[in-house]
């Protein structure tokens, strides 16, 4: 019987970093993928009306970052002390800042405002954040924090596919340290095996 049950849609999104971390842990898990038709009946049964959720030990928890942080601890990828954990959390929050900026521009309903937001996003916001992240990777032995692999690296690379799809180009191409980090994470045996067996591309 599977130790964990992940419920998410049949796409990478915020379910993918959880799938990857569960693969790193090596624990068997059920990967339940909802169709859009199923979602309305499932939504009221979730803790906060959202997925992903993770079910284990008789409880159901939600929120992708909280789940990834928990799994990161289980996998010994959450830092050796509180300060290292803080460094990882800081970077993950930056990833959410990027995601929010993307969403704010893409889903703006006023077309004139949307054009301005997209221009600012592509000329200022994304270059700023990715340059800062690239510098961090250079200073941290090829990783985002603490000079070693963490769940934050897995989270970042798993969501890069979503970011690439949103902006229409690969932001790591101009940031070689981030590109190497991307390659490093995708080369992890457990993640490589997962992607190959589930035909997922990032």
VENLIN-V522648 format. One record per residue. N is the residue number from 1. SS is DSSP state (H for helix, E for strand, C for the rest). PHI is phi as a letter, one per 40 degrees, with the letter a starting at -180 (none if undefined). OMEGA is omega in whole degrees, -180 to 180 (999 if undefined). Layout:
n:N ss:SS phi:PHI omega:OMEGA
n:N ss:SS phi:PHI omega:OMEGA
This chain:
n:1 ss:C phi:none omega:-178
n:2 ss:C phi:c omega:180
n:3 ss:C phi:c omega:-178
n:4 ss:E phi:b omega:173
n:5 ss:E phi:b omega:177
n:6 ss:E phi:c omega:177
n:7 ss:E phi:b omega:179
n:8 ss:E phi:a omega:177
n:9 ss:E phi:c omega:-179
n:10 ss:C phi:c omega:178
n:11 ss:C phi:a omega:-178
n:12 ss:C phi:c omega:176
n:13 ss:H phi:f omega:-178
n:14 ss:H phi:c omega:174
n:15 ss:H phi:c omega:-173
n:16 ss:H phi:c omega:177
n:17 ss:H phi:c omega:177
n:18 ss:H phi:c omega:177
n:19 ss:H phi:d omega:-179
n:20 ss:H phi:c omega:-179
n:21 ss:H phi:c omega:175
n:22 ss:H phi:c omega:177
n:23 ss:H phi:c omega:177
n:24 ss:H phi:c omega:178
n:25 ss:H phi:c omega:179
n:26 ss:C phi:g omega:178
n:27 ss:C phi:c omega:178
n:28 ss:C phi:c omega:178
n:29 ss:E phi:a omega:176
n:30 ss:E phi:c omega:-178
n:31 ss:E phi:b omega:-178
n:32 ss:E phi:c omega:-177
n:33 ss:E phi:b omega:-176
n:34 ss:E phi:c omega:169
n:35 ss:C phi:c omega:178
n:36 ss:H phi:c omega:-179
n:37 ss:H phi:c omega:-180
n:38 ss:H phi:c omega:-169
n:39 ss:H phi:d omega:-178
n:40 ss:H phi:d omega:-180
n:41 ss:H phi:c omega:-180
n:42 ss:H phi:c omega:-174
n:43 ss:H phi:d omega:-178
n:44 ss:C phi:c omega:-178
n:45 ss:C phi:c omega:-179
n:46 ss:C phi:c omega:-177
n:47 ss:C phi:d omega:-177
n:48 ss:C phi:b omega:178
n:49 ss:C phi:g omega:-179
n:50 ss:C phi:a omega:169
n:51 ss:C phi:b omega:12
n:52 ss:C phi:c omega:168
n:53 ss:E phi:b omega:177
n:54 ss:E phi:b omega:-179
n:55 ss:E phi:b omega:177
n:56 ss:E phi:a omega:178
n:57 ss:C phi:f omega:175
n:58 ss:C phi:g omega:179
n:59 ss:E phi:b omega:178
n:60 ss:E phi:b omega:179
n:61 ss:E phi:b omega:-178
n:62 ss:E phi:b omega:180
n:63 ss:C phi:g omega:-172
n:64 ss:H phi:d omega:-178
n:65 ss:H phi:c omega:179
n:66 ss:H phi:c omega:179
n:67 ss:H phi:c omega:-180
n:68 ss:H phi:c omega:178
n:69 ss:H phi:c omega:178
n:70 ss:H phi:c omega:-180
n:71 ss:H phi:c omega:176
n:72 ss:H phi:c omega:176
n:73 ss:H phi:c omega:-180
n:74 ss:H phi:c omega:-178
n:75 ss:C phi:c omega:-179
n:76 ss:C phi:g omega:-180
n:77 ss:C phi:b omega:-175
n:78 ss:C phi:b omega:180
n:79 ss:C phi:g omega:-177
n:80 ss:C phi:c omega:179
n:81 ss:C phi:a omega:-176
n:82 ss:H phi:c omega:-179
n:83 ss:H phi:c omega:177
n:84 ss:H phi:c omega:177
n:85 ss:H phi:c omega:178
n:86 ss:H phi:c omega:179
n:87 ss:H phi:c omega:178
n:88 ss:H phi:c omega:180
n:89 ss:H phi:c omega:-180
n:90 ss:H phi:d omega:-179
n:91 ss:H phi:c omega:179
n:92 ss:H phi:c omega:177
n:93 ss:H phi:c omega:176
n:94 ss:H phi:c omega:177
n:95 ss:H phi:d omega:177
n:96 ss:H phi:c omega:175
n:97 ss:H phi:c omega:178
n:98 ss:H phi:c omega:-179
n:99 ss:H phi:c omega:-180
n:100 ss:H phi:c omega:177
n:101 ss:H phi:c omega:177
n:102 ss:H phi:c omega:-178
n:103 ss:H phi:c omega:-179
n:104 ss:H phi:c omega:180
n:105 ss:H phi:c omega:-175
n:106 ss:H phi:c omega:-173
n:107 ss:C phi:b omega:174
n:108 ss:C phi:c omega:-176
n:109 ss:C phi:c omega:177
n:110 ss:C phi:c omega:-173
n:111 ss:H phi:c omega:-180
n:112 ss:H phi:c omega:178
n:113 ss:H phi:c omega:-179
n:114 ss:H phi:c omega:179
n:115 ss:H phi:d omega:-180
n:116 ss:H phi:c omega:180
n:117 ss:H phi:c omega:179
n:118 ss:H phi:c omega:178
n:119 ss:H phi:c omega:178
n:120 ss:H phi:c omega:180
n:121 ss:H phi:c omega:-174
n:122 ss:H phi:c omega:-178
n:123 ss:H phi:c omega:-174
n:124 ss:H phi:b omega:-170
n:125 ss:H phi:c omega:-177
n:126 ss:H phi:c omega:177
n:127 ss:H phi:d omega:180
n:128 ss:H phi:c omega:-176
n:129 ss:H phi:c omega:-176
n:130 ss:H phi:c omega:175
n:131 ss:H phi:c omega:179
n:132 ss:H phi:c omega:179
n:133 ss:H phi:c omega:179
n:134 ss:H phi:c omega:178
n:135 ss:H phi:c omega:179
n:136 ss:H phi:c omega:-180
n:137 ss:H phi:c omega:179
n:138 ss:H phi:c omega:-177
n:139 ss:H phi:c omega:-174
n:140 ss:C phi:b omega:172
n:141 ss:C phi:g omega:177
n:142 ss:C phi:g omega:-179
n:143 ss:C phi:b omega:-176
n:144 ss:C phi:c omega:-177
n:145 ss:C phi:a omega:168
n:146 ss:C phi:g omega:176
n:147 ss:C phi:g omega:-179
n:148 ss:C phi:a omega:-180
n:149 ss:C phi:c omega:176
n:150 ss:C phi:a omega:177
n:151 ss:H phi:c omega:177
n:152 ss:H phi:c omega:176
n:153 ss:H phi:c omega:179
n:154 ss:H phi:c omega:180
n:155 ss:H phi:c omega:-178
n:156 ss:H phi:c omega:-177
n:157 ss:H phi:c omega:179
n:158 ss:H phi:c omega:-178
n:159 ss:H phi:c omega:180
n:160 ss:H phi:c omega:177
n:161 ss:H phi:c omega:179
n:162 ss:H phi:c omega:180
n:163 ss:H phi:c omega:179
n:164 ss:H phi:d omega:179
n:165 ss:H phi:c omega:-177
n:166 ss:H phi:c omega:-176
n:167 ss:H phi:c omega:177
n:168 ss:C phi:g omega:177
n:169 ss:C phi:a omega:-176
n:170 ss:C phi:c omega:-177
n:171 ss:H phi:c omega:-179
n:172 ss:H phi:c omega:-178
n:173 ss:H phi:c omega:179
n:174 ss:H phi:c omega:-178
n:175 ss:C phi:b omega:-169
n:176 ss:H phi:c omega:177
n:177 ss:H phi:c omega:177
n:178 ss:H phi:c omega:178
n:179 ss:H phi:c omega:178
n:180 ss:H phi:c omega:176
n:181 ss:H phi:c omega:178
n:182 ss:H phi:d omega:-180
n:183 ss:H phi:c omega:180
n:184 ss:H phi:c omega:-178
n:185 ss:H phi:c omega:-179
n:186 ss:H phi:c omega:179
n:187 ss:C phi:c omega:177
n:188 ss:C phi:d omega:-173
n:189 ss:H phi:d omega:-177
n:190 ss:H phi:c omega:-180
n:191 ss:H phi:c omega:177
n:192 ss:H phi:d omega:179
n:193 ss:H phi:c omega:179
n:194 ss:H phi:c omega:-178
n:195 ss:H phi:c omega:180
n:196 ss:H phi:c omega:-177
n:197 ss:H phi:c omega:-179
n:198 ss:H phi:b omega:176
n:199 ss:C phi:f omega:179
n:200 ss:C phi:b omega:174
n:201 ss:C phi:b omega:-178
n:202 ss:C phi:b omega:999
